[in-house]
Amino acid sequence: MTTINTSVARGWDPSTANGPAHYRCRVRRQVYVDELMDSADVAKLLGLASGNVVSVYQVRYPDMPRPILDRGHGRAKLWLRPEIEAWATTRPSRT
């Protein structure tokens, strides 16, 4: 199974230089590529009409998992399948 590592960087904050030491660190998360979903996949799993409706859901439901990769407006967004599946079980049925 193919994996990728995602990382989040945090920089030093000079405004707190007299307080606790702040330093640059990386937090890595291993992600299985097979578990990534685009908006069309998310829409299909949730029973929505199209991938465009997923952005409406992101606004309407603040507890919806955020994309693990968001390249900005009009570009790819990717979610983790297990997070979407778990969230979908907490939502009322659309039928």
GIDAKA-V579689 format. One record per pair of residues at least 24 apart in sequence whose ideal C-beta (glycine too) atoms are under 10 Angstrom apart, sorted by the first residue. I is the first residue (numbers start at 1). J is the second residue. D is the distance in Angstrom with one decimal. If there is no record, write none. Layout:
i=I j=J d=D
i=I j=J d=D
This chain:
i=1 j=32 d=5.5
i=1 j=33 d=7.6
i=1 j=34 d=6.0
i=1 j=35 d=9.1
i=2 j=31 d=9.7
i=2 j=32 d=7.2
i=2 j=33 d=4.3
i=2 j=34 d=7.1
i=3 j=30 d=5.3
i=3 j=31 d=6.3
i=3 j=32 d=5.5
i=3 j=33 d=6.7
i=3 j=34 d=9.3
i=3 j=35 d=9.6
i=4 j=29 d=9.4
i=4 j=30 d=7.8
i=4 j=31 d=5.3
i=4 j=32 d=8.4
i=4 j=33 d=6.1
i=4 j=36 d=8.6
i=4 j=68 d=9.7
i=4 j=69 d=9.4
i=5 j=29 d=7.0
i=5 j=30 d=5.9
i=5 j=31 d=7.4
i=6 j=30 d=8.3
i=6 j=31 d=5.9
i=6 j=68 d=6.4
i=6 j=69 d=7.5
i=29 j=68 d=8.1
i=29 j=80 d=9.7
i=31 j=68 d=6.5
i=31 j=69 d=9.0
i=31 j=78 d=9.0
i=31 j=80 d=6.8
i=32 j=80 d=8.6
i=32 j=81 d=9.0
i=32 j=82 d=9.3
i=33 j=78 d=9.7
i=34 j=81 d=8.2
i=35 j=68 d=9.4
i=35 j=78 d=9.6
i=35 j=79 d=9.1
i=35 j=80 d=5.3
i=35 j=81 d=4.6
i=35 j=82 d=6.3
i=35 j=83 d=8.9
i=35 j=84 d=9.7
i=35 j=85 d=9.8
i=36 j=67 d=9.7
i=36 j=68 d=7.4
i=36 j=69 d=7.8
i=36 j=76 d=9.9
i=36 j=78 d=4.7
i=36 j=79 d=7.3
i=36 j=80 d=6.8
i=36 j=81 d=7.4
i=37 j=67 d=9.3
i=37 j=68 d=9.7
i=37 j=77 d=9.5
i=37 j=78 d=6.7
i=37 j=79 d=4.9
i=37 j=80 d=7.4
i=37 j=81 d=5.3
i=37 j=83 d=9.4
i=37 j=84 d=6.4
i=37 j=85 d=9.6
i=38 j=67 d=9.3
i=38 j=69 d=9.7
i=38 j=76 d=6.6
i=38 j=77 d=7.0
i=38 j=78 d=6.1
i=38 j=79 d=7.9
i=39 j=67 d=8.6
i=39 j=76 d=8.7
i=39 j=77 d=5.9
i=39 j=78 d=8.8
i=39 j=79 d=8.1
i=41 j=78 d=9.2
i=41 j=79 d=8.0
i=41 j=81 d=7.8
i=41 j=84 d=8.4
i=42 j=67 d=9.1
i=42 j=77 d=8.8
i=42 j=78 d=9.4
i=42 j=79 d=5.6
i=42 j=81 d=8.9
i=42 j=84 d=5.6
i=42 j=87 d=9.9
i=42 j=88 d=9.2
i=45 j=79 d=9.4
i=45 j=81 d=7.8
i=45 j=84 d=5.9
i=45 j=85 d=6.9
i=45 j=87 d=9.9
i=45 j=88 d=6.4
i=46 j=84 d=7.5
i=46 j=85 d=9.9
i=46 j=87 d=8.9
i=46 j=88 d=5.9
i=46 j=91 d=7.7
i=46 j=94 d=7.7
i=47 j=88 d=8.9
i=47 j=91 d=9.8
i=47 j=93 d=8.7
i=47 j=94 d=5.0
i=47 j=95 d=7.8
i=48 j=94 d=8.2
i=51 j=77 d=9.2
i=54 j=79 d=8.6
i=54 j=84 d=9.6
i=57 j=87 d=9.9
i=57 j=91 d=9.4
i=61 j=87 d=8.3
i=61 j=90 d=9.8
i=61 j=91 d=7.7
i=63 j=87 d=7.1
i=63 j=90 d=7.8
i=63 j=91 d=9.4
i=64 j=88 d=9.5
i=64 j=90 d=10.0
i=64 j=91 d=8.9
